[in-house]
């Protein structure tokens, strides 16, 4: 499998993969997401990862429909806090 090859290449080049910080999320159309509701974990490079409803990547919160609604809400909440703190 491809993930095993990536892990093997990383190991050969003394690169570490921090699998404890890895996240998995399904994306797709509403009908595709409905079909994928039964998937609760995915095995990557021999490690089982739990599928989450959102993930954070480079400071952006990404949801399964890729709408960024949760990210916008998070930024607005942070801005309101900082304005209140001033």
C-alpha positions, 0 to 999 in steps of 0.5 A: 500500500502507498502509506506503507511505502511512504513510512518505509521511505521516511524510516530509511531517510531517518525522518520521523512521522508523528502519527499521534498528531495525525487526523483524518476527515471524510469530505464530499457531497452530502450524499457521499458523506451520508454513505461514509457515516459508518466509517469510524476509523482508517488505517494508515501505515499500520496505525488506526486513526479515528475519523473526526468531524473537523480538523485544523490545518495550518490554523484553518478549521476545515469541515467535511463540506469544505464551507469554512463556516466553523473557521469563520465562527472561530475567527469571529469569536477570537476577534470579539474576545480581543475587542472585549479585552481592549 
